[in-house]
Amino acid sequence: MRMRQAMGTEWLTVEEIAQELKMHVDTVRGWIRDGKLKATRFGRDYRVRREDFDKFVEERTTPGDTEKK
């Protein structure tokens, strides 16, 4: 079960996050370095679990930024 969960995890690169947010990769790396965005290091590269990225964005979303349906 644990292995299946790990295998089903979507991992994002720093570049993918920067592109999605239209930010510079150095900004994303700074968030990781400052402990604001949870990441895992694989060799020289960082990877961020999609769920951690979604949580990071949600925690920074102001009430005016969400659509009411």
ChimeraX attribute file (.defattr): number of C-alpha atoms within 10 A of each C-alpha:
attribute: neighborCount
match mode: 1-to-1
recipient: residues
	/A:1	6
	/A:2	7
	/A:3	7
	/A:4	8
	/A:5	8
	/A:6	9
	/A:7	9
	/A:8	9
	/A:9	12
	/A:10	11
	/A:11	17
	/A:12	17
	/A:13	17
	/A:14	21
	/A:15	17
	/A:16	14
	/A:17	18
	/A:18	16
	/A:19	12
	/A:20	9
	/A:21	12
	/A:22	9
	/A:23	12
	/A:24	13
	/A:25	17
	/A:26	12
	/A:27	12
	/A:28	19
	/A:29	18
	/A:30	12
	/A:31	14
	/A:32	18
	/A:33	12
	/A:34	10
	/A:35	10
	/A:36	12
	/A:37	17
	/A:38	17
	/A:39	22
	/A:40	12
	/A:41	9
	/A:42	8
	/A:43	6
	/A:44	5
	/A:45	10
	/A:46	17
	/A:47	19
	/A:48	21
	/A:49	16
	/A:50	15
	/A:51	13
	/A:52	15
	/A:53	17
	/A:54	10
	/A:55	14
	/A:56	14
	/A:57	12
	/A:58	11
	/A:59	9
	/A:60	9
	/A:61	11
	/A:62	8
	/A:63	8
	/A:64	7
	/A:65	8
	/A:66	9
	/A:67	6
	/A:68	6
	/A:69	3
